[in-house]
Amino acid sequence: KYDGAQLWRIAYTEQEYKNAVAEIQKQFKLSMWNLQMTSQNDSYVDIFVKRDAVKGAKDFLLKVRVPFSVVIEDIQDAINSENPPLDEEDLWQNRNGEFATAGTT
């Protein structure tokens, strides 16, 4: 489960920003999900931040003045919203969306 984990978008336009991203990845064992290098003035990286690293990583970025935003506040909530639990009727349907009957495959 990913309760409390977040997705952050961090500015990646300056070398000091790139250094800060490398540091939080190393220090907090965070993983990069996406790197968008559209132009020198509009580059960013999306980082997956585990729940137990949110406060420390946020404090670090604020301290070194690296712009970032929270894209997904809670990863598990987003997963649950995109993939709601199946109700009983859905569980009885086969992969083609047709109802399976006893004795058929």
TORRO-982689 format. One record per atom (N, C-alpha, C, O): residue number from 0; residue in three letters; chain; x negated, y, z. Coordinates in nm, 3 decimals, padded with zeros to 5 digits. Layout:
BEGIN
<NUM; 'ALA'; 'A'; <X; Y; Z>>
...
# end
This chain:
BEGIN
<0; 'LYS'; 'A'; <-00.084; -00.120; 00.000>>
<0; 'LYS'; 'A'; <00.000; 00.000; 00.000>>
<0; 'LYS'; 'A'; <-00.087; 00.125; 00.000>>
<0; 'LYS'; 'A'; <-00.200; 00.124; 00.049>>
<1; 'TYR'; 'A'; <-00.032; 00.232; -00.057>>
<1; 'TYR'; 'A'; <-00.105; 00.356; -00.070>>
<1; 'TYR'; 'A'; <-00.040; 00.470; 00.010>>
<1; 'TYR'; 'A'; <-00.050; 00.586; -00.029>>
<2; 'ASP'; 'A'; <00.026; 00.436; 00.120>>
<2; 'ASP'; 'A'; <00.091; 00.537; 00.203>>
<2; 'ASP'; 'A'; <-00.009; 00.645; 00.243>>
<2; 'ASP'; 'A'; <-00.117; 00.616; 00.294>>
<3; 'GLY'; 'A'; <00.028; 00.770; 00.219>>
<3; 'GLY'; 'A'; <-00.055; 00.882; 00.260>>
<3; 'GLY'; 'A'; <-00.170; 00.915; 00.166>>
<3; 'GLY'; 'A'; <-00.233; 01.020; 00.182>>
<4; 'ALA'; 'A'; <-00.199; 00.830; 00.071>>
<4; 'ALA'; 'A'; <-00.304; 00.859; -00.026>>
<4; 'ALA'; 'A'; <-00.254; 00.967; -00.122>>
<4; 'ALA'; 'A'; <-00.134; 00.977; -00.148>>
<5; 'GLN'; 'A'; <-00.346; 01.046; -00.174>>
<5; 'GLN'; 'A'; <-00.308; 01.157; -00.261>>
<5; 'GLN'; 'A'; <-00.390; 01.158; -00.389>>
<5; 'GLN'; 'A'; <-00.496; 01.095; -00.397>>
<6; 'LEU'; 'A'; <-00.340; 01.229; -00.489>>
<6; 'LEU'; 'A'; <-00.415; 01.255; -00.611>>
<6; 'LEU'; 'A'; <-00.443; 01.405; -00.617>>
<6; 'LEU'; 'A'; <-00.351; 01.487; -00.613>>
<7; 'TRP'; 'A'; <-00.571; 01.439; -00.626>>
<7; 'TRP'; 'A'; <-00.611; 01.580; -00.629>>
<7; 'TRP'; 'A'; <-00.668; 01.614; -00.766>>
<7; 'TRP'; 'A'; <-00.731; 01.531; -00.831>>
<8; 'ARG'; 'A'; <-00.644; 01.736; -00.809>>
<8; 'ARG'; 'A'; <-00.706; 01.791; -00.930>>
<8; 'ARG'; 'A'; <-00.806; 01.897; -00.884>>
<8; 'ARG'; 'A'; <-00.770; 01.996; -00.820>>
<9; 'ILE'; 'A'; <-00.933; 01.873; -00.917>>
<9; 'ILE'; 'A'; <-01.042; 01.958; -00.869>>
<9; 'ILE'; 'A'; <-01.109; 02.026; -00.987>>
<9; 'ILE'; 'A'; <-01.138; 01.964; -01.089>>
<10; 'ALA'; 'A'; <-01.133; 02.157; -00.971>>
<10; 'ALA'; 'A'; <-01.203; 02.232; -01.076>>
<10; 'ALA'; 'A'; <-01.339; 02.169; -01.102>>
<10; 'ALA'; 'A'; <-01.409; 02.126; -01.011>>
<11; 'TYR'; 'A'; <-01.375; 02.166; -01.232>>
<11; 'TYR'; 'A'; <-01.499; 02.100; -01.273>>
<11; 'TYR'; 'A'; <-01.573; 02.185; -01.375>>
<11; 'TYR'; 'A'; <-01.639; 02.133; -01.466>>
<12; 'THR'; 'A'; <-01.561; 02.318; -01.358>>
<12; 'THR'; 'A'; <-01.616; 02.409; -01.458>>
<12; 'THR'; 'A'; <-01.758; 02.456; -01.424>>
<12; 'THR'; 'A'; <-01.835; 02.489; -01.514>>
<13; 'GLU'; 'A'; <-01.791; 02.459; -01.299>>
<13; 'GLU'; 'A'; <-01.922; 02.509; -01.255>>
<13; 'GLU'; 'A'; <-02.007; 02.393; -01.204>>
<13; 'GLU'; 'A'; <-01.953; 02.292; -01.157>>
<14; 'GLN'; 'A'; <-02.138; 02.407; -01.213>>
<14; 'GLN'; 'A'; <-02.225; 02.299; -01.164>>
<14; 'GLN'; 'A'; <-02.206; 02.274; -01.015>>
<14; 'GLN'; 'A'; <-02.211; 02.159; -00.972>>
<15; 'GLU'; 'A'; <-02.183; 02.378; -00.937>>
<15; 'GLU'; 'A'; <-02.162; 02.357; -00.793>>
<15; 'GLU'; 'A'; <-02.033; 02.279; -00.766>>
<15; 'GLU'; 'A'; <-02.025; 02.205; -00.668>>
<16; 'TYR'; 'A'; <-01.932; 02.296; -00.852>>
<16; 'TYR'; 'A'; <-01.809; 02.218; -00.839>>
<16; 'TYR'; 'A'; <-01.837; 02.071; -00.869>>
<16; 'TYR'; 'A'; <-01.791; 01.981; -00.799>>
<17; 'LYS'; 'A'; <-01.914; 02.048; -00.974>>
<17; 'LYS'; 'A'; <-01.950; 01.911; -01.011>>
<17; 'LYS'; 'A'; <-02.030; 01.845; -00.898>>
<17; 'LYS'; 'A'; <-02.009; 01.727; -00.868>>
<18; 'ASN'; 'A'; <-02.121; 01.921; -00.837>>
<18; 'ASN'; 'A'; <-02.198; 01.868; -00.724>>
<18; 'ASN'; 'A'; <-02.108; 01.835; -00.606>>
<18; 'ASN'; 'A'; <-02.127; 01.733; -00.540>>
<19; 'ALA'; 'A'; <-02.010; 01.921; -00.581>>
<19; 'ALA'; 'A'; <-01.917; 01.897; -00.469>>
<19; 'ALA'; 'A'; <-01.834; 01.772; -00.495>>
<19; 'ALA'; 'A'; <-01.809; 01.694; -00.403>>
<20; 'VAL'; 'A'; <-01.789; 01.752; -00.619>>
<20; 'VAL'; 'A'; <-01.712; 01.632; -00.653>>
<20; 'VAL'; 'A'; <-01.797; 01.508; -00.630>>
<20; 'VAL'; 'A'; <-01.750; 01.410; -00.573>>
<21; 'ALA'; 'A'; <-01.921; 01.513; -00.675>>
<21; 'ALA'; 'A'; <-02.011; 01.398; -00.654>>
<21; 'ALA'; 'A'; <-02.031; 01.372; -00.506>>
<21; 'ALA'; 'A'; <-02.035; 01.256; -00.463>>
<22; 'GLU'; 'A'; <-02.041; 01.478; -00.428>>
<22; 'GLU'; 'A'; <-02.063; 01.462; -00.283>>
<22; 'GLU'; 'A'; <-01.942; 01.401; -00.213>>
<22; 'GLU'; 'A'; <-01.957; 01.312; -00.129>>
<23; 'ILE'; 'A'; <-01.820; 01.448; -00.247>>
<23; 'ILE'; 'A'; <-01.704; 01.389; -00.178>>
<23; 'ILE'; 'A'; <-01.681; 01.246; -00.223>>
<23; 'ILE'; 'A'; <-01.632; 01.163; -00.146>>
<24; 'GLN'; 'A'; <-01.715; 01.215; -00.349>>
<24; 'GLN'; 'A'; <-01.702; 01.076; -00.393>>
<24; 'GLN'; 'A'; <-01.795; 00.987; -00.312>>
<24; 'GLN'; 'A'; <-01.757; 00.879; -00.269>>
<25; 'LYS'; 'A'; <-01.916; 01.034; -00.291>>
<25; 'LYS'; 'A'; <-02.015; 00.957; -00.216>>
<25; 'LYS'; 'A'; <-01.979; 00.951; -00.067>>
<25; 'LYS'; 'A'; <-01.976; 00.843; -00.008>>
<26; 'GLN'; 'A'; <-01.954; 01.066; -00.008>>
<26; 'GLN'; 'A'; <-01.931; 01.076; 00.136>>
<26; 'GLN'; 'A'; <-01.803; 01.006; 00.181>>
<26; 'GLN'; 'A'; <-01.802; 00.942; 00.286>>
<27; 'PHE'; 'A'; <-01.696; 01.018; 00.102>>
<27; 'PHE'; 'A'; <-01.567; 00.964; 00.143>>
<27; 'PHE'; 'A'; <-01.524; 00.841; 00.061>>
<27; 'PHE'; 'A'; <-01.414; 00.790; 00.077>>
<28; 'LYS'; 'A'; <-01.614; 00.796; -00.027>>
<28; 'LYS'; 'A'; <-01.587; 00.678; -00.112>>
<28; 'LYS'; 'A'; <-01.458; 00.695; -00.193>>
<28; 'LYS'; 'A'; <-01.370; 00.609; -00.191>>
<29; 'LEU'; 'A'; <-01.449; 00.808; -00.262>>
<29; 'LEU'; 'A'; <-01.332; 00.840; -00.344>>
<29; 'LEU'; 'A'; <-01.359; 00.800; -00.488>>
<29; 'LEU'; 'A'; <-01.473; 00.793; -00.533>>
<30; 'SER'; 'A'; <-01.250; 00.774; -00.561>>
<30; 'SER'; 'A'; <-01.268; 00.735; -00.700>>
<30; 'SER'; 'A'; <-01.207; 00.837; -00.795>>
<30; 'SER'; 'A'; <-01.102; 00.896; -00.767>>
<31; 'MET'; 'A'; <-01.275; 00.856; -00.908>>
<31; 'MET'; 'A'; <-01.230; 00.947; -01.012>>
<31; 'MET'; 'A'; <-01.128; 00.874; -01.099>>
<31; 'MET'; 'A'; <-01.154; 00.761; -01.142>>
<32; 'TRP'; 'A'; <-01.014; 00.935; -01.124>>
<32; 'TRP'; 'A'; <-00.911; 00.875; -01.208>>
<32; 'TRP'; 'A'; <-00.913; 00.934; -01.348>>
<32; 'TRP'; 'A'; <-00.877; 00.866; -01.444>>
<33; 'ASN'; 'A'; <-00.952; 01.058; -01.361>>
<33; 'ASN'; 'A'; <-00.945; 01.124; -01.491>>
<33; 'ASN'; 'A'; <-01.043; 01.240; -01.492>>
<33; 'ASN'; 'A'; <-01.056; 01.313; -01.393>>
<34; 'LEU'; 'A'; <-01.110; 01.257; -01.604>>
<34; 'LEU'; 'A'; <-01.197; 01.373; -01.624>>
<34; 'LEU'; 'A'; <-01.150; 01.443; -01.751>>
<34; 'LEU'; 'A'; <-01.148; 01.382; -01.858>>
<35; 'GLN'; 'A'; <-01.112; 01.568; -01.739>>
<35; 'GLN'; 'A'; <-01.061; 01.645; -01.853>>
<35; 'GLN'; 'A'; <-01.158; 01.759; -01.881>>
<35; 'GLN'; 'A'; <-01.166; 01.854; -01.803>>
<36; 'MET'; 'A'; <-01.230; 01.749; -01.990>>
<36; 'MET'; 'A'; <-01.328; 01.851; -02.027>>
<36; 'MET'; 'A'; <-01.278; 01.923; -02.152>>
<36; 'MET'; 'A'; <-01.334; 01.905; -02.260>>
<37; 'THR'; 'A'; <-01.174; 02.005; -02.139>>
<37; 'THR'; 'A'; <-01.116; 02.072; -02.256>>
<37; 'THR'; 'A'; <-01.201; 02.190; -02.301>>
<37; 'THR'; 'A'; <-01.221; 02.211; -02.420>>
<38; 'SER'; 'A'; <-01.250; 02.267; -02.206>>
<38; 'SER'; 'A'; <-01.336; 02.380; -02.238>>
<38; 'SER'; 'A'; <-01.417; 02.413; -02.113>>
<38; 'SER'; 'A'; <-01.390; 02.360; -02.005>>
<39; 'GLN'; 'A'; <-01.514; 02.499; -02.128>>
<39; 'GLN'; 'A'; <-01.598; 02.538; -02.014>>
<39; 'GLN'; 'A'; <-01.514; 02.600; -01.902>>
<39; 'GLN'; 'A'; <-01.547; 02.585; -01.785>>
<40; 'ASN'; 'A'; <-01.406; 02.669; -01.940>>
<40; 'ASN'; 'A'; <-01.325; 02.740; -01.841>>
<40; 'ASN'; 'A'; <-01.204; 02.660; -01.792>>
<40; 'ASN'; 'A'; <-01.133; 02.705; -01.703>>
<41; 'ASP'; 'A'; <-01.181; 02.543; -01.849>>
<41; 'ASP'; 'A'; <-01.061; 02.467; -01.814>>
<41; 'ASP'; 'A'; <-01.093; 02.318; -01.802>>
<41; 'ASP'; 'A'; <-01.030; 02.236; -01.868>>
<42; 'SER'; 'A'; <-01.190; 02.285; -01.720>>
<42; 'SER'; 'A'; <-01.225; 02.145; -01.698>>
<42; 'SER'; 'A'; <-01.190; 02.109; -01.555>>
<42; 'SER'; 'A'; <-01.206; 02.189; -01.462>>
<43; 'TYR'; 'A'; <-01.141; 01.986; -01.539>>
<43; 'TYR'; 'A'; <-01.105; 01.941; -01.405>>
<43; 'TYR'; 'A'; <-01.122; 01.790; -01.398>>
<43; 'TYR'; 'A'; <-01.136; 01.721; -01.499>>
<44; 'VAL'; 'A'; <-01.119; 01.742; -01.276>>
<44; 'VAL'; 'A'; <-01.128; 01.599; -01.250>>
<44; 'VAL'; 'A'; <-01.015; 01.563; -01.153>>
<44; 'VAL'; 'A'; <-00.987; 01.637; -01.059>>
<45; 'ASP'; 'A'; <-00.952; 01.449; -01.178>>
<45; 'ASP'; 'A'; <-00.850; 01.397; -01.086>>
<45; 'ASP'; 'A'; <-00.916; 01.291; -00.999>>
<45; 'ASP'; 'A'; <-00.980; 01.199; -01.049>>
<46; 'ILE'; 'A'; <-00.898; 01.306; -00.869>>
<46; 'ILE'; 'A'; <-00.961; 01.217; -00.771>>
<46; 'ILE'; 'A'; <-00.854; 01.153; -00.684>>
<46; 'ILE'; 'A'; <-00.764; 01.221; -00.635>>
<47; 'PHE'; 'A'; <-00.865; 01.021; -00.667>>
<47; 'PHE'; 'A'; <-00.779; 00.947; -00.575>>
<47; 'PHE'; 'A'; <-00.839; 00.960; -00.436>>
<47; 'PHE'; 'A'; <-00.956; 00.925; -00.414>>
<48; 'VAL'; 'A'; <-00.758; 01.010; -00.341>>
<48; 'VAL'; 'A'; <-00.806; 01.034; -00.205>>
<48; 'VAL'; 'A'; <-00.729; 00.944; -00.109>>
<48; 'VAL'; 'A'; <-00.607; 00.958; -00.094>>
<49; 'LYS'; 'A'; <-00.801; 00.853; -00.045>>
<49; 'LYS'; 'A'; <-00.738; 00.763; 00.052>>
<49; 'LYS'; 'A'; <-00.687; 00.843; 00.172>>
<49; 'LYS'; 'A'; <-00.741; 00.948; 00.206>>
<50; 'ARG'; 'A'; <-00.582; 00.791; 00.235>>
<50; 'ARG'; 'A'; <-00.519; 00.861; 00.348>>
<50; 'ARG'; 'A'; <-00.620; 00.901; 00.455>>
<50; 'ARG'; 'A'; <-00.616; 01.014; 00.505>>
<51; 'ASP'; 'A'; <-00.712; 00.811; 00.489>>
<51; 'ASP'; 'A'; <-00.805; 00.842; 00.597>>
<51; 'ASP'; 'A'; <-00.914; 00.942; 00.556>>
<51; 'ASP'; 'A'; <-00.992; 00.986; 00.640>>
<52; 'ALA'; 'A'; <-00.920; 00.979; 00.428>>
<52; 'ALA'; 'A'; <-01.019; 01.074; 00.382>>
<52; 'ALA'; 'A'; <-00.959; 01.212; 00.351>>
<52; 'ALA'; 'A'; <-01.034; 01.306; 00.325>>
<53; 'VAL'; 'A'; <-00.828; 01.224; 00.354>>
<53; 'VAL'; 'A'; <-00.762; 01.348; 00.312>>
<53; 'VAL'; 'A'; <-00.814; 01.469; 00.390>>
<53; 'VAL'; 'A'; <-00.855; 01.568; 00.330>>
<54; 'LYS'; 'A'; <-00.812; 01.463; 00.521>>
<54; 'LYS'; 'A'; <-00.851; 01.579; 00.602>>
<54; 'LYS'; 'A'; <-00.998; 01.615; 00.582>>
<54; 'LYS'; 'A'; <-01.030; 01.731; 00.558>>
<55; 'GLY'; 'A'; <-01.086; 01.518; 00.590>>
<55; 'GLY'; 'A'; <-01.229; 01.546; 00.576>>
<55; 'GLY'; 'A'; <-01.266; 01.600; 00.439>>
<55; 'GLY'; 'A'; <-01.344; 01.694; 00.427>>
<56; 'ALA'; 'A'; <-01.209; 01.539; 00.334>>
<56; 'ALA'; 'A'; <-01.239; 01.584; 00.197>>
<56; 'ALA'; 'A'; <-01.183; 01.725; 00.174>>
<56; 'ALA'; 'A'; <-01.247; 01.808; 00.111>>
<57; 'LYS'; 'A'; <-01.064; 01.750; 00.226>>
<57; 'LYS'; 'A'; <-01.004; 01.883; 00.212>>
<57; 'LYS'; 'A'; <-01.089; 01.988; 00.283>>
<57; 'LYS'; 'A'; <-01.118; 02.093; 00.227>>
<58; 'ASP'; 'A'; <-01.130; 01.958; 00.406>>
<58; 'ASP'; 'A'; <-01.214; 02.052; 00.482>>
<58; 'ASP'; 'A'; <-01.344; 02.080; 00.406>>
<58; 'ASP'; 'A'; <-01.390; 02.194; 00.402>>
<59; 'PHE'; 'A'; <-01.403; 01.975; 00.348>>
<59; 'PHE'; 'A'; <-01.528; 01.991; 00.274>>
<59; 'PHE'; 'A'; <-01.508; 02.084; 00.154>>
<59; 'PHE'; 'A'; <-01.586; 02.177; 00.134>>
<60; 'LEU'; 'A'; <-01.405; 02.060; 00.074>>
<60; 'LEU'; 'A'; <-01.382; 02.143; -00.045>>
<60; 'LEU'; 'A'; <-01.351; 02.288; -00.008>>
<60; 'LEU'; 'A'; <-01.395; 02.380; -00.077>>
<61; 'LEU'; 'A'; <-01.276; 02.307; 00.099>>
<61; 'LEU'; 'A'; <-01.248; 02.444; 00.144>>
<61; 'LEU'; 'A'; <-01.377; 02.513; 00.189>>
<61; 'LEU'; 'A'; <-01.397; 02.631; 00.161>>
<62; 'LYS'; 'A'; <-01.462; 02.440; 00.259>>
<62; 'LYS'; 'A'; <-01.587; 02.496; 00.309>>
<62; 'LYS'; 'A'; <-01.679; 02.540; 00.195>>
<62; 'LYS'; 'A'; <-01.741; 02.646; 00.203>>
<63; 'VAL'; 'A'; <-01.686; 02.459; 00.089>>
<63; 'VAL'; 'A'; <-01.775; 02.494; -00.023>>
<63; 'VAL'; 'A'; <-01.703; 02.574; -00.131>>
<63; 'VAL'; 'A'; <-01.760; 02.604; -00.236>>
<64; 'ARG'; 'A'; <-01.577; 02.608; -00.105>>
<64; 'ARG'; 'A'; <-01.496; 02.695; -00.192>>
<64; 'ARG'; 'A'; <-01.479; 02.640; -00.334>>
<64; 'ARG'; 'A'; <-01.500; 02.710; -00.433>>
<65; 'VAL'; 'A'; <-01.440; 02.514; -00.340>>
<65; 'VAL'; 'A'; <-01.410; 02.452; -00.469>>
<65; 'VAL'; 'A'; <-01.259; 02.448; -00.486>>
<65; 'VAL'; 'A'; <-01.189; 02.390; -00.403>>
<66; 'PRO'; 'A'; <-01.207; 02.509; -00.592>>
<66; 'PRO'; 'A'; <-01.062; 02.510; -00.615>>
<66; 'PRO'; 'A'; <-01.010; 02.369; -00.643>>
<66; 'PRO'; 'A'; <-01.069; 02.293; -00.720>>
<67; 'PHE'; 'A'; <-00.898; 02.338; -00.579>>
<67; 'PHE'; 'A'; <-00.832; 02.209; -00.603>>
<67; 'PHE'; 'A'; <-00.685; 02.222; -00.572>>
<67; 'PHE'; 'A'; <-00.642; 02.315; -00.504>>
<68; 'SER'; 'A'; <-00.607; 02.126; -00.624>>
<68; 'SER'; 'A'; <-00.465; 02.122; -00.592>>
<68; 'SER'; 'A'; <-00.425; 01.977; -00.573>>
<68; 'SER'; 'A'; <-00.489; 01.885; -00.625>>
<69; 'VAL'; 'A'; <-00.319; 01.958; -00.497>>
<69; 'VAL'; 'A'; <-00.266; 01.824; -00.475>>
<69; 'VAL'; 'A'; <-00.164; 01.798; -00.585>>
<69; 'VAL'; 'A'; <-00.062; 01.867; -00.594>>
<70; 'VAL'; 'A'; <-00.191; 01.698; -00.668>>
<70; 'VAL'; 'A'; <-00.102; 01.664; -00.779>>
<70; 'VAL'; 'A'; <00.008; 01.570; -00.732>>
<70; 'VAL'; 'A'; <00.125; 01.587; -00.766>>
<71; 'ILE'; 'A'; <-00.031; 01.470; -00.652>>
<71; 'ILE'; 'A'; <00.065; 01.376; -00.595>>
<71; 'ILE'; 'A'; <00.043; 01.374; -00.445>>
<71; 'ILE'; 'A'; <-00.065; 01.338; -00.397>>
<72; 'GLU'; 'A'; <00.145; 01.414; -00.372>>
<72; 'GLU'; 'A'; <00.138; 01.427; -00.226>>
<72; 'GLU'; 'A'; <00.125; 01.292; -00.156>>
<72; 'GLU'; 'A'; <00.051; 01.280; -00.058>>
<73; 'ASP'; 'A'; <00.194; 01.192; -00.204>>
<73; 'ASP'; 'A'; <00.188; 01.057; -00.146>>
<73; 'ASP'; 'A'; <00.200; 00.955; -00.259>>
<73; 'ASP'; 'A'; <00.306; 00.940; -00.321>>
<74; 'ILE'; 'A'; <00.091; 00.885; -00.286>>
<74; 'ILE'; 'A'; <00.086; 00.791; -00.398>>
<74; 'ILE'; 'A'; <00.192; 00.682; -00.383>>
<74; 'ILE'; 'A'; <00.258; 00.645; -00.480>>
<75; 'GLN'; 'A'; <00.209; 00.629; -00.262>>
<75; 'GLN'; 'A'; <00.306; 00.521; -00.243>>
<75; 'GLN'; 'A'; <00.448; 00.567; -00.270>>
<75; 'GLN'; 'A'; <00.527; 00.494; -00.329>>
<76; 'ASP'; 'A'; <00.482; 00.688; -00.228>>
<76; 'ASP'; 'A'; <00.615; 00.743; -00.259>>
<76; 'ASP'; 'A'; <00.634; 00.754; -00.411>>
<76; 'ASP'; 'A'; <00.741; 00.723; -00.463>>
<77; 'ALA'; 'A'; <00.530; 00.797; -00.481>>
<77; 'ALA'; 'A'; <00.539; 00.809; -00.627>>
<77; 'ALA'; 'A'; <00.557; 00.672; -00.691>>
<77; 'ALA'; 'A'; <00.637; 00.658; -00.784>>
<78; 'ILE'; 'A'; <00.486; 00.573; -00.642>>
<78; 'ILE'; 'A'; <00.501; 00.436; -00.694>>
<78; 'ILE'; 'A'; <00.643; 00.387; -00.670>>
<78; 'ILE'; 'A'; <00.706; 00.331; -00.760>>
<79; 'ASN'; 'A'; <00.692; 00.408; -00.549>>
<79; 'ASN'; 'A'; <00.827; 00.363; -00.515>>
<79; 'ASN'; 'A'; <00.933; 00.433; -00.600>>
<79; 'ASN'; 'A'; <01.033; 00.371; -00.638>>
<80; 'SER'; 'A'; <00.911; 00.560; -00.631>>
<80; 'SER'; 'A'; <01.007; 00.634; -00.714>>
<80; 'SER'; 'A'; <01.007; 00.583; -00.857>>
<80; 'SER'; 'A'; <01.113; 00.575; -00.920>>
<81; 'GLU'; 'A'; <00.889; 00.550; -00.909>>
<81; 'GLU'; 'A'; <00.878; 00.501; -01.047>>
<81; 'GLU'; 'A'; <00.923; 00.356; -01.060>>
<81; 'GLU'; 'A'; <00.972; 00.315; -01.166>>
<82; 'ASN'; 'A'; <00.908; 00.279; -00.955>>
<82; 'ASN'; 'A'; <00.940; 00.136; -00.957>>
<82; 'ASN'; 'A'; <01.027; 00.101; -00.837>>
<82; 'ASN'; 'A'; <00.979; 00.036; -00.744>>
<83; 'PRO'; 'A'; <01.153; 00.143; -00.838>>
<83; 'PRO'; 'A'; <01.238; 00.114; -00.723>>
<83; 'PRO'; 'A'; <01.252; -00.037; -00.704>>
<83; 'PRO'; 'A'; <01.243; -00.113; -00.800>>
<84; 'PRO'; 'A'; <01.274; -00.079; -00.580>>
<84; 'PRO'; 'A'; <01.290; -00.222; -00.556>>
<84; 'PRO'; 'A'; <01.408; -00.278; -00.636>>
<84; 'PRO'; 'A'; <01.510; -00.211; -00.654>>
<85; 'LEU'; 'A'; <01.392; -00.399; -00.682>>
<85; 'LEU'; 'A'; <01.498; -00.463; -00.760>>
<85; 'LEU'; 'A'; <01.613; -00.502; -00.668>>
<85; 'LEU'; 'A'; <01.593; -00.545; -00.555>>
<86; 'ASP'; 'A'; <01.736; -00.485; -00.719>>
<86; 'ASP'; 'A'; <01.849; -00.535; -00.642>>
<86; 'ASP'; 'A'; <01.869; -00.682; -00.679>>
<86; 'ASP'; 'A'; <01.801; -00.734; -00.768>>
<87; 'GLU'; 'A'; <01.960; -00.748; -00.611>>
<87; 'GLU'; 'A'; <01.978; -00.892; -00.630>>
<87; 'GLU'; 'A'; <02.011; -00.928; -00.775>>
<87; 'GLU'; 'A'; <01.962; -01.029; -00.825>>
<88; 'GLU'; 'A'; <02.091; -00.848; -00.841>>
<88; 'GLU'; 'A'; <02.127; -00.875; -00.980>>
<88; 'GLU'; 'A'; <02.004; -00.872; -01.071>>
<88; 'GLU'; 'A'; <01.987; -00.957; -01.158>>
<89; 'ASP'; 'A'; <01.918; -00.772; -01.049>>
<89; 'ASP'; 'A'; <01.796; -00.762; -01.129>>
<89; 'ASP'; 'A'; <01.705; -00.883; -01.109>>
<89; 'ASP'; 'A'; <01.639; -00.927; -01.203>>
<90; 'LEU'; 'A'; <01.701; -00.935; -00.990>>
<90; 'LEU'; 'A'; <01.615; -01.050; -00.962>>
<90; 'LEU'; 'A'; <01.658; -01.175; -01.039>>
<90; 'LEU'; 'A'; <01.576; -01.263; -01.064>>
<91; 'TRP'; 'A'; <01.787; -01.182; -01.076>>
<91; 'TRP'; 'A'; <01.837; -01.300; -01.146>>
<91; 'TRP'; 'A'; <01.824; -01.288; -01.298>>
<91; 'TRP'; 'A'; <01.852; -01.384; -01.370>>
<92; 'GLN'; 'A'; <01.783; -01.173; -01.347>>
<92; 'GLN'; 'A'; <01.768; -01.155; -01.491>>
<92; 'GLN'; 'A'; <01.631; -01.204; -01.537>>
<92; 'GLN'; 'A'; <01.532; -01.192; -01.466>>
<93; 'ASN'; 'A'; <01.628; -01.261; -01.659>>
<93; 'ASN'; 'A'; <01.500; -01.304; -01.712>>
<93; 'ASN'; 'A'; <01.429; -01.185; -01.778>>
<93; 'ASN'; 'A'; <01.480; -01.073; -01.774>>
<94; 'ARG'; 'A'; <01.315; -01.209; -01.838>>
<94; 'ARG'; 'A'; <01.236; -01.100; -01.896>>
<94; 'ARG'; 'A'; <01.303; -01.031; -02.013>>
<94; 'ARG'; 'A'; <01.267; -00.918; -02.046>>
<95; 'ASN'; 'A'; <01.398; -01.095; -02.077>>
<95; 'ASN'; 'A'; <01.466; -01.034; -02.191>>
<95; 'ASN'; 'A'; <01.587; -00.952; -02.146>>
<95; 'ASN'; 'A'; <01.660; -00.898; -02.230>>
<96; 'GLY'; 'A'; <01.608; -00.942; -02.017>>
<96; 'GLY'; 'A'; <01.721; -00.866; -01.965>>
<96; 'GLY'; 'A'; <01.851; -00.942; -01.972>>
<96; 'GLY'; 'A'; <01.957; -00.884; -01.949>>
<97; 'GLU'; 'A'; <01.845; -01.072; -02.003>>
<97; 'GLU'; 'A'; <01.965; -01.154; -02.008>>
<97; 'GLU'; 'A'; <01.971; -01.237; -01.882>>
<97; 'GLU'; 'A'; <01.868; -01.271; -01.824>>
<98; 'PHE'; 'A'; <02.092; -01.269; -01.841>>
<98; 'PHE'; 'A'; <02.108; -01.351; -01.723>>
<98; 'PHE'; 'A'; <02.064; -01.493; -01.752>>
<98; 'PHE'; 'A'; <02.107; -01.553; -01.851>>
<99; 'ALA'; 'A'; <01.980; -01.548; -01.666>>
<99; 'ALA'; 'A'; <01.940; -01.688; -01.680>>
<99; 'ALA'; 'A'; <02.045; -01.775; -01.615>>
<99; 'ALA'; 'A'; <02.102; -01.738; -01.513>>
<100; 'THR'; 'A'; <02.070; -01.889; -01.671>>
<100; 'THR'; 'A'; <02.164; -01.982; -01.613>>
<100; 'THR'; 'A'; <02.088; -02.104; -01.565>>
<100; 'THR'; 'A'; <01.979; -02.132; -01.613>>
<101; 'ALA'; 'A'; <02.145; -02.174; -01.471>>
<101; 'ALA'; 'A'; <02.081; -02.292; -01.413>>
<101; 'ALA'; 'A'; <02.050; -02.394; -01.524>>
<101; 'ALA'; 'A'; <02.134; -02.421; -01.610>>
<102; 'GLY'; 'A'; <01.930; -02.449; -01.521>>
<102; 'GLY'; 'A'; <01.892; -02.553; -01.614>>
<102; 'GLY'; 'A'; <01.836; -02.501; -01.746>>
<102; 'GLY'; 'A'; <01.800; -02.581; -01.832>>
<103; 'THR'; 'A'; <01.827; -02.367; -01.764>>
<103; 'THR'; 'A'; <01.768; -02.314; -01.886>>
<103; 'THR'; 'A'; <01.638; -02.246; -01.853>>
<103; 'THR'; 'A'; <01.615; -02.208; -01.738>>
<104; 'THR'; 'A'; <01.555; -02.231; -01.952>>
<104; 'THR'; 'A'; <01.426; -02.162; -01.929>>
<104; 'THR'; 'A'; <01.418; -02.033; -02.001>>
<104; 'THR'; 'A'; <01.318; -01.963; -01.993>>
# end
